[in-house]
Amino acid sequence: MGSDAVPMGSDAFPMGSGAVPWLERHWALSLVLTFALAPLLLLVFKLYLRRQGLLRVMRPFPGPPTHWLYGHTSEYPVETELEAFKMLPQKYPSAFPFWIGPFHANLHIYDPEYVRTFLNRQDLKTQLFYRFVIPSLGNGLVSLNGKKWQSHRRLVTPAFHFNVLKTYIHLMKDSVSMMLDEWEKLRTEDTSMDIFEPMSFMSLNSILKSAFSVQDFYQEKSFLSTYFQKVHRTGKLIYNRMSNYLYYSDFIYKLSPDFREFQDLCQELKKHPAKVIQDKKASLKNPGEQDKVQKKKYLDFLDILFQARDTNGGHLTDEELLDEVNTFMFAGQDTVSSGLSWTFYCLAMNPEYQKKCREEIQGILEDGDSITWDHLSQMPYSTQCIKEALRLYPPIIRISRELKEPITFPDGRSIPQGLIIVLNIWALHHNPAVWENPEVFDPERFSPENNEKRHSFAFVPFSAGTRNCIGQQFAMMLMKVGLALTLLRFELFPDPKKHPILTPHFILRSKNGIHLYTKPLQ
């Protein structure tokens, strides 16, 4: 053939060399790679289909531009999202999709008719989000669904009957008076005071007395301060996880520095209520202690839950008792302290309304010691001011549900089952299509004549419908007592150098506190 020909089978170019022999020699590795890559490719395909499905579902709802990877979390970080949600309803009426990463999207709604349609259904609490909360609160009314929730609601409802609540007013009065005595000691004419922390102590003290009949916790500042700090830190960790779509993965979250701290805090928060429950349960085995309970001046939250029975004689287990009590303590003190602190801030910023509230209270009360249950219904203007503060600064800024059935809104747009809808209370309460001049503090919005004109689902600080907040009457009662006794003793002024910096965590907070000057009345 020629001198340059290479004979077949020579060592210079061995017959059969190349990819095939390599695969044959490494067939086990090839098999492993195939089995390893197949699930990964399947996962990528499923995620692709999920994203395409969400894009298709959300297409009828225009929204602001979104980053393909970070979603809206990069466009609206925690520091600026509240201001953004004041503006977005003007550009996107009724609702818009909010993307958290590339594979999670929720529909935020803030139109009263949308809210009515949404809250009059029996959809599930969003497990995607509430599983972040359950380790701290437990499986109480806030997170339960279905028949379990209905059973707990029936068992817990008697604890919030007005005949029970009215017996708590002297407990609330004592707690508020102790707080105001502390203000008297700490205040100076030249320095403003951050009222949020003492407000948290007061609300927690009131709840502890109402829940456990414990009378001396306000004196135990170390306990109150530690508990408050743990609650605040736990709420911040929960919100951080909700805001970071990577932390939606339990595997990734367990690798984060937040995980161990969150686990430890949850255990610590449950220690005290667990001990109290066990001690009370042990004491009730003594017939003499049962007689004492029946003769008490008032039954506390735990007394009522121990006695609660459904139609079949069923009752709450020890674990369920702990979950409901912990929910009452954790969620209750945070929302009340937030609501009352912002009410004081609004009145300090609007002295003419503060004066009208004080005149109303002075007209029905001689002094703080004389306050009774009946007086609370004689404070219509003060109640209007509290509600207007809750509109401007709702403690809970959003709630979410997972659709168990498709939903169609009044304008014909619809969402299929399985998707998450977020009722954005903050955006609803600041929506200029719902409220005229929404950034202005105007208690007249809640006058009797305006109540008749207002849409029944335009104001929902405690949610609405069948799953409304079971403790809202307790919260309003404590806020009215706190407002009345404070305005009888102090005049409130803002600190122009320390305006609150709003930040959304588990509840609405101020990043730098709520600083006011307090001047004792003569």
C-alpha positions in Angstrom: 0.0 0.0 0.0 2.9 2.4 0.5 5.7 3.0 3.0 3.7 5.4 5.2 0.8 2.9 5.8 0.3 1.8 9.3 -0.4 -1.8 9.6 -3.7 -2.8 11.2 -3.2 -4.0 14.8 0.1 -2.3 15.3 1.1 -0.8 18.6 1.1 2.8 17.2 -2.7 2.8 16.8 -4.2 -0.2 18.8 -7.4 -1.5 17.4 -10.5 -0.6 19.4 -8.9 2.3 21.4 -11.1 5.4 22.2 -14.4 6.0 24.2 -15.9 2.5 24.0 -13.2 0.6 25.8 -13.1 3.4 28.5 -16.8 3.0 29.1 -16.4 -0.8 29.2 -13.5 -0.5 31.7 -15.5 2.0 33.9 -19.0 0.6 33.4 -19.7 0.8 37.2 -18.8 4.5 37.3 -21.0 5.2 34.2 -23.9 3.5 36.0 -23.4 5.6 39.1 -23.3 8.8 37.1 -26.5 7.8 35.2 -28.4 7.1 38.4 -27.0 10.3 40.0 -27.9 12.6 37.1 -31.3 11.2 36.4 -32.9 12.4 39.6 -31.2 15.8 39.2 -32.4 16.2 35.7 -35.9 15.1 36.8 -35.8 17.8 39.6 -34.7 20.5 37.1 -37.5 19.5 34.8 -40.1 19.6 37.6 -38.8 23.0 38.7 -39.0 24.2 35.2 -42.6 23.0 34.9 -43.4 24.6 38.3 -42.1 28.0 37.2 -43.9 27.9 33.8 -47.1 26.9 35.6 -46.8 29.9 38.1 -46.0 32.3 35.2 -49.2 31.1 33.4 -51.4 31.3 36.5 -50.1 34.8 37.4 -50.3 36.2 33.9 -53.8 37.9 34.5 -52.3 39.8 37.4 -49.7 42.4 36.2 -47.0 43.2 38.7 -43.6 45.0 39.0 -40.6 43.7 37.2 -38.9 40.7 38.9 -35.4 39.3 38.9 -35.3 35.8 37.4 -33.4 34.3 40.3 -34.2 36.5 43.4 -37.7 37.4 42.4 -39.0 40.5 44.1 -36.8 40.1 47.2 -34.0 42.0 45.5 -36.3 44.7 44.3 -38.1 45.1 47.6 -35.8 44.3 50.5 -37.1 44.2 54.1 -35.8 47.8 54.7 -38.0 49.3 51.9 -40.9 46.9 51.3 -43.3 48.8 53.6 -42.9 52.0 51.6 -43.1 50.1 48.4 -46.4 48.5 49.4 -47.9 52.0 49.9 -47.3 52.8 46.3 -47.9 49.5 44.5 -51.7 49.4 44.9 -51.9 52.7 42.9 -50.2 51.0 39.9 -51.6 47.5 40.3 -55.2 47.7 41.5 -56.6 44.9 43.7 -53.6 42.4 43.6 -50.2 41.6 42.1 -47.9 38.5 42.2 -44.9 38.6 44.5 -42.1 36.3 43.6 -39.8 34.8 46.3 -37.0 33.3 44.3 -37.6 31.6 40.9 -40.0 28.9 42.1 -42.3 30.5 44.7 -44.9 33.1 43.9 -47.8 34.4 46.1 -50.7 36.6 45.1 -50.9 39.7 47.4 -54.4 41.2 47.6 -55.4 44.5 49.1 -58.9 45.3 47.7 -61.9 45.0 50.1 -63.9 42.9 47.7 -61.0 40.6 47.1 -60.6 40.4 50.9 -64.2 39.6 51.4 -64.1 36.7 48.9 -60.9 35.4 50.4 -61.8 35.5 54.1 -65.3 34.1 53.7 -63.8 30.8 52.6 -62.4 27.9 54.6 -58.9 27.7 53.1 -55.9 26.3 54.9 -53.3 28.2 56.9 -50.2 28.2 54.7 -48.1 25.3 55.8 -45.1 26.6 53.8 -44.9 29.6 56.1 -46.5 28.3 59.3 -44.1 25.5 59.6 -41.5 28.2 60.3 -43.7 29.5 63.2 -44.9 26.2 64.7 -41.6 25.4 66.6 -42.0 28.6 68.6 -45.8 28.9 69.0 -46.7 25.2 68.8 -49.8 23.8 67.0 -52.3 26.2 68.5 -55.2 28.1 66.9 -52.8 30.2 64.9 -51.5 27.3 62.9 -54.1 24.5 63.1 -56.4 23.6 60.2 -59.6 21.7 59.5 -61.4 19.7 62.2 -58.6 20.0 64.7 -58.8 23.8 64.5 -62.6 23.7 64.8 -62.3 21.5 67.9 -59.7 23.8 69.6 -61.7 26.9 68.7 -64.7 25.5 70.5 -62.7 24.6 73.5 -60.8 27.9 73.8 -63.6 30.3 73.0 -65.1 30.2 76.5 -61.8 31.7 77.8 -62.5 34.9 75.9 -66.2 35.3 76.8 -66.9 38.8 78.0 -67.9 37.5 81.5 -64.4 36.1 81.8 -62.7 39.2 80.3 -64.4 41.6 82.6 -62.8 39.9 85.6 -59.4 40.7 84.2 -59.8 44.5 84.2 -58.3 44.9 87.7 -55.2 42.8 86.6 -54.7 45.1 83.6 -55.2 48.2 85.7 -52.5 47.0 88.2 -50.1 46.2 85.4 -50.6 49.5 83.6 -50.2 51.4 86.9 -46.9 49.7 87.7 -45.7 50.6 84.2 -46.6 54.3 84.7 -44.9 54.3 88.1 -41.8 53.1 86.4 -42.2 55.9 83.8 -42.4 58.4 86.7 -39.0 57.2 88.0 -37.2 56.9 84.7 -38.4 60.0 82.8 -36.4 63.2 82.5 -37.4 66.5 81.0 -34.4 66.5 78.6 -34.4 63.0 77.4 -37.1 61.0 75.6 -38.0 57.5 76.5 -38.4 54.4 74.3 -41.8 53.2 75.3 -41.9 50.0 73.4 -40.0 47.9 75.9 -41.9 48.9 79.1 -45.1 48.5 77.0 -44.0 44.9 76.2 -43.3 44.3 79.9 -46.8 45.6 80.8 -48.7 43.6 78.2 -46.7 40.4 79.1 -47.4 41.0 82.8 -51.1 41.3 82.1 -51.2 38.2 80.1 -49.2 36.2 82.6 -51.7 37.2 85.3 -54.6 36.4 83.1 -53.2 33.1 82.0 -51.7 31.8 85.2 -53.0 34.0 88.1 -49.4 35.0 88.8 -49.2 38.3 90.5 -45.5 39.2 90.9 -43.8 38.9 87.5 -43.6 42.7 87.0 -41.2 42.7 89.9 -39.1 40.0 88.4 -37.5 42.3 85.8 -34.9 39.7 84.9 -37.5 37.2 83.8 -39.6 39.8 81.9 -36.6 41.3 80.2 -35.1 37.9 79.2 -38.5 36.6 77.9 -39.1 39.8 75.9 -35.7 39.6 74.3 -36.2 36.0 73.4 -39.6 36.7 71.9 -38.1 39.6 69.9 -35.2 37.6 68.6 -37.4 34.6 67.7 -39.7 36.8 65.7 -36.8 38.3 63.9 -35.4 34.8 63.0 -38.8 33.7 61.7 -39.1 36.8 59.5 -35.6 36.4 58.2 -36.4 32.8 57.2 -39.6 33.9 55.5 -37.7 36.6 53.5 -34.9 34.2 52.3 -36.2 31.7 49.8 -33.0 29.6 50.2 -34.1 29.0 53.8 -37.4 27.5 52.6 -35.4 24.3 52.3 -35.1 22.6 55.7 -31.8 21.1 54.6 -30.2 24.4 53.8 -31.7 26.1 56.9 -30.3 23.5 59.2 -26.8 24.4 57.8 -27.4 28.1 58.6 -26.2 29.8 61.8 -29.8 30.8 62.6 -31.0 27.2 63.0 -29.4 26.2 66.3 -30.2 29.6 67.8 -33.8 29.3 66.8 -34.1 25.8 68.2 -32.7 26.8 71.5 -34.9 29.9 71.7 -38.1 27.8 71.1 -37.2 25.4 73.8 -36.5 28.2 76.3 -39.8 30.0 75.5 -41.8 26.9 76.4 -40.1 26.1 79.6 -42.0 28.4 81.9 -45.6 27.7 80.6 -44.8 24.0 80.6 -43.8 24.1 84.3 -46.8 26.1 85.3 -49.1 23.6 83.4 -47.5 20.6 85.1 -47.7 22.3 88.6 -51.3 23.1 88.1 -52.2 19.7 86.8 -50.5 18.1 89.8 -52.3 20.4 92.3 -55.7 19.7 90.8 -55.4 16.1 91.8 -55.9 17.3 95.3 -59.7 17.8 95.9 -59.0 20.8 98.1 -57.3 22.6 95.3 -60.3 22.0 93.0 -62.5 23.7 95.5 -60.1 26.6 95.6 -60.4 27.0 91.9 -64.1 27.2 92.1 -64.0 29.9 94.8 -61.4 32.1 93.1 -62.4 35.7 92.3 -61.7 35.0 88.7 -60.7 32.0 86.5 -57.5 32.4 84.6 -57.0 31.2 81.0 -55.4 27.9 82.2 -58.3 27.2 84.6 -60.8 27.5 81.8 -58.8 25.3 79.4 -58.4 22.6 82.0 -62.2 22.5 82.4 -63.0 22.8 78.7 -64.8 19.8 77.3 -66.4 19.3 73.8 -69.7 17.6 73.2 -68.1 14.1 73.4 -66.3 14.9 76.6 -63.0 15.4 74.8 -60.4 17.8 76.3 -57.0 19.3 75.4 -54.0 17.2 76.0 -51.0 18.5 78.0 -49.2 19.2 74.7 -52.2 21.0 73.3 -52.6 23.1 76.5 -49.0 24.1 76.2 -49.4 25.1 72.5 -52.5 27.3 73.2 -51.0 29.0 76.3 -47.7 29.6 74.5 -49.6 31.1 71.5 -51.5 33.4 73.9 -48.3 34.5 75.6 -46.1 34.8 72.5 -48.5 36.3 70.0 -50.6 38.3 72.6 -48.0 40.3 74.2 -46.3 41.3 71.0 -49.4 42.5 69.2 -50.8 44.4 72.2 -47.5 46.2 72.9 -47.2 47.1 69.3 -50.7 48.4 68.9 -50.6 50.5 72.1 -47.2 51.9 71.4 -48.2 53.1 68.0 -51.4 54.5 69.4 -49.3 56.6 71.8 -47.0 57.7 69.0 -50.0 58.8 66.9 -51.5 60.8 69.8 -48.1 62.4 70.6 -47.8 63.5 66.9 -51.4 64.8 66.9 -51.9 66.7 70.2 -55.4 67.9 69.3 -56.6 64.3 69.2 -54.7 63.5 72.4 -56.5 66.3 74.1 -59.9 65.1 73.0 -59.2 61.6 74.2 -58.0 62.9 77.6 -61.1 65.1 78.0 -63.3 62.1 77.2 -61.5 59.9 79.8 -61.5 62.6 82.4 -65.3 63.0 81.9 -66.0 59.4 82.9 -63.1 58.6 85.3 -62.2 60.4 88.5 -58.9 58.5 88.7 -57.3 55.4 87.3 -58.4 53.3 90.3 -62.1 53.8 89.5 -61.9 52.2 86.0 -64.4 49.4 85.4 -65.6 47.2 82.6 -68.6 49.5 82.0 -66.3 52.5 81.4 -64.7 50.9 78.4 -67.9 51.2 76.4 -68.1 54.9 77.3 -64.9 55.7 75.4 -66.0 56.0 71.8 -63.6 58.7 70.7 -60.6 57.0 72.4 -61.6 53.8 70.6 -61.7 55.6 67.3 -58.1 56.8 67.9 -57.0 53.2 68.8 -58.6 51.9 65.6 -57.0 54.6 63.4 -53.6 53.8 64.9 -54.2 50.1 64.1 -55.1 51.1 60.5 -51.9 53.1 60.1 -49.7 50.7 62.0 -51.3 47.2 62.0 -49.3 44.9 64.3 -49.7 42.0 61.9 -49.1 43.2 58.4 -50.1 40.1 56.4 -51.8 36.8 56.7 -51.7 33.9 54.2 -53.8 31.0 53.1 -53.3 28.0 50.7 -56.2 27.5 48.4 -57.9 24.2 48.9 -60.2 25.0 46.0 -60.0 27.5 43.1 -61.0 31.1 43.8 -62.6 33.6 41.5 -62.6 37.2 42.4 -65.3 39.7 41.7 -63.6 41.0 38.5 -63.5 37.5 37.0 -59.8 36.8 37.5 -59.1 33.5 39.2 -56.4 31.4 40.9 -56.4 27.6 41.0 -56.2 25.5 44.2 -52.8 24.9 45.8 -51.6 28.5 45.3 -50.9 30.8 48.2 -52.8 34.1 48.6 -51.4 36.7 51.0 -53.8 39.3 52.5 -51.5 42.3 52.7 -53.1 44.2 55.6 -50.5 46.9 55.4 -51.2 47.6 51.7 -55.0 47.4 52.3 -54.9 49.9 55.1 -52.8 52.3 53.1 -54.6 51.8 49.8 -55.7 55.3 48.4 -58.5 53.6 46.5 -60.0 52.5 49.8 -59.0 55.4 52.2 -58.9 59.1 51.4 -55.5 60.6 52.4 -54.4 57.2 53.9 -51.2 58.6 55.4 -53.1 61.1 57.6 -54.1 60.2 61.1 -57.9 60.9 61.2 -60.0 59.2 64.0 -63.1 60.5 62.3 -62.8 57.6 59.8 -64.2 55.4 62.6 -67.1 57.6 63.7 -70.5 55.9 63.6 -71.6 57.6 60.4 -68.4 56.7 58.6 -68.5 53.2 59.9 -71.8 52.7 57.9 -70.1 54.0 54.7 -66.9 52.0 55.0 -66.6 48.6 53.4 -66.8 45.9 56.0 -63.5 44.4 54.9 -61.5 47.6 54.5 -60.2 47.4 58.1 -59.0 44.0 59.3 -56.2 44.4 61.9 -57.5 41.2 63.6 -58.4 39.5 60.3 -62.1 38.7 59.8 -64.5 35.8 59.0 -64.5 32.5 60.8 -60.7 32.6 61.5 -60.6 36.1 63.0 -58.4 36.6 66.0 -60.0 35.0 69.0 -58.1 37.4 71.4 -59.1 40.7 69.8 -61.5 41.7 72.6 -58.8 41.0 75.1 -56.4 43.1 73.1 -58.8 46.0 72.7 -59.6 45.9 76.4 -56.0 46.1 77.4 -55.3 48.9 75.0 -58.3 50.9 76.2 -57.2 50.5 79.9 -53.6 51.4 79.0 -54.7 54.5 77.0 -57.1 55.7 79.7 -54.7 55.4 82.6 -51.8 56.8 80.7 -53.6 59.9 79.5 -54.9 60.6 83.1 -51.3 60.8 84.3 -49.1 62.0 81.4 -49.0 64.2 78.4 -47.1 62.7 75.5 -44.8 64.5 73.0 -42.8 63.2 70.1 -39.0 63.3 69.9 -38.3 65.1 66.6 -34.7 63.7 66.5 -35.8 60.1 66.8 -38.5 59.3 64.3 -39.4 55.6 64.2 -37.9 53.5 61.5 -40.5 50.9 60.5 -39.4 47.4 60.1 -41.6 44.3 59.5 -40.7 41.3 61.7 -43.2 38.9 63.3 -45.1 42.1 64.1 -44.6 45.7 63.0 -41.8 47.3 64.9 -39.6 50.3 64.9 -35.9 49.6 64.3 -34.8 52.4 66.6 -37.7 52.2 69.2 -40.6 54.5 69.7 -39.3 57.5 71.6 -41.6 60.0 73.4 -41.3 62.7 76.0 -43.7 62.2 78.9 -44.9 65.1 81.1 -46.8 64.4 84.3 -50.2 66.2 84.6 -50.6 68.4 87.5 
